[in-house]
Amino acid sequence: MKPCKICHKISATNEDHLDCVQKRSIESEAEDFKNSLPEKLNLSDDNQELGVEVRAILEHISKDKDSDE
């Protein structure tokens, strides 16, 4: 029995737990989506047509992305 490299708990199969692997995969996909969202929406093109709430959300996401880097 070896510890899981992700959660560090004992694994009966001598491999990482499937739940841990899936969770890491989902988190990675979510982070990739979050990072690519401003580019997909192309914030530089006439964002005045967007609602105030949408602009605020997009600016917040962009600031989070910039602070992470």
N, C-alpha and C positions, 0 to 999 in steps of 0.2 A: 504494500500500500504506500502510495506516494501522495504528497500534498498537491492540491490543485494550484497551478501557477497564478490563477486569477484571484481566488478568494482565500487561498492558503489553508483550506480545510482538507482533511484527509479524503482521498478519493479511492474508492474500492477498485476502480478499473485501471489504476496507474496512469490515467490521463486526466486532462482538465474536465470538470463537470460540463455536461452539455448545456445546462442552464446558464452557466457562467460564460461559455463561448457565445451563446446566442445573445445574451445581454450585452456583451462587449461589441458584437456585430451591430446590434440595433443602436447602441450609443454612437458608434462610429458613423453609421449612416445618418443619424440625426444631426451630428455635428457637420458632416459634409453638406447636408441639405441646408443647414443654417448658414454655412459659409458661402454657399452658392446662391442663396436667395436674392441678395441685392443685384447680382449680375443678371440673374434670370429676369428680374423685373425692370432692369435697366433704369436706375433711378435718375440718370442724367436726362432722360427724355421727358420733358413736360410733366413734371410731377405735380404741377399746380392743379391738374384735373382730378387728382386723387383727393379723397376725403381727408379731413383733418386727422381723424383717428388713424387712418391707414398710413399717412405720412409720418405720424408720431411713432407708430410701431416700426416702420421701416428704418427711421432714423435711430431708434433704440437698438435694433438688430445690428445696424451698421456700426454703432458705437461699441457694442459688445464685441463684435468681430475685430475692430481696430484695437481694443484694449487687450484682447487675448494674444495678439501678435506681438 
